[in-house]
Amino acid sequence: MRLLWSLSAAVAITATSVAAFAPVQNNGVVARCGSALNQAVASADVKAKQDAAAEKLKAKDAGSSAISGDDLNVVFEDDHIVVVSKPSGVLTVPGKDESNPSLNKAVFDRFGSESGRMDKMVVHRLGMDTSGLVVFARTNSALRGMNTLFRTRKVTRQYQALVCGHVSQDEGSIDLPLMRDYEYPPFMRVSTDDHQRALIDLNADEVGKKMLESPKDSLTKYTVVSREDLDGNDVSRLTLTSISGRTHQLNVHCAAIGHPIVGDAVYGFGGEAASNGGLDEGDLPADKASAELQQAIASACDGKAMCVHAQSISFRHPVTKEELSFESKASF
């Protein structure tokens, strides 16, 4: 049995494959009917929320754990690239404040780069709370090559995550477009017609061009590794493959199918972003984790690291053209 899930209805159709979560779309945004959200929002209100959020994120970034070159868990190195496994709680890059401890700085201090600049080593990032494999470029040719590989989606990355509740289908896809959330900036949410219309009167000079970007097609594939018990609470261990690689995609998509990532203080229960990836409770599939279960898990995991780990990465070496594949075991 294959389940085709849309935001308007869940329809069971006969098939032999997987659970697919597919929205009804109109020009790249999810169509929803009967919503009370019809009014545009004011640029000044959004800007005020952005400024407040920026201060909170600045404080969080300053709390990045210190890491030195000697602390690095180096998985692979040659003259052109370095692959390391990042611990949770460490920024990949320092952000606007270059004094923030970061993985980028530790890798640069230990290995250096042809350009003499640490920012010219960065080809992709993991969120501060996400652990796992990160690739850095040491030479200009490797930087160009890795950027091309990521831009053309020639890099395969898989993540392991614990999510709230038992996901009923053994494997499937989550196909939901994403947009910036003007109600909870700078976070992301599932894009809907109503939320796109609400952006009409916003001024790009005030709120920034990113807020007004068109919805991004976003596809995540998942496989259930196991259904487990965490301190007496139901959780599922998933392998997640981000096909499109959007900002916060895995977090939003898991929340939007009613199974937020364990320990996610932003998109999980009581988080800073919109709940359920921005969707209404009634839009979620039948096997969603209950609010009571999510709350129990959040309480049990309070202060602990988020349970998502970049466990594997595969690509063709940007200079030697050798096929490479690396793995890193999750700590949870």
CORGIDA-V489427 format. One record per run of one state. SS is the DSSP state (~ for helix, > for strand, _ for the rest). FROM is the first residue (numbers start at 1). LEN is the number of residues. Records with the same first field share a line. If there is no record, write none. Layout:
# CORGIDA-V489427
SS: FROM-LEN  FROM-LEN
This chain:
# CORGIDA-V489427
_: 1-1  6-4  14-5  23-2  27-2  31-12  63-6  72-1  78-3  87-4  92-10  112-6  123-8  138-2  152-4  165-6  176-2  181-7  191-1  198-6  208-2  213-3  217-2  231-2  243-6  257-4  262-13  279-2  284-7  301-7  317-6  328-5
>: 2-4  10-4  19-4  25-2  29-2  73-5  81-6  91-1  102-1  122-1  131-7  156-9  171-5  178-3  188-3  192-1  216-1  219-12  233-10  261-1  308-9  323-5
~: 43-20  69-3  103-9  118-4  140-12  193-5  204-4  210-3  249-8  275-4  281-3  291-10
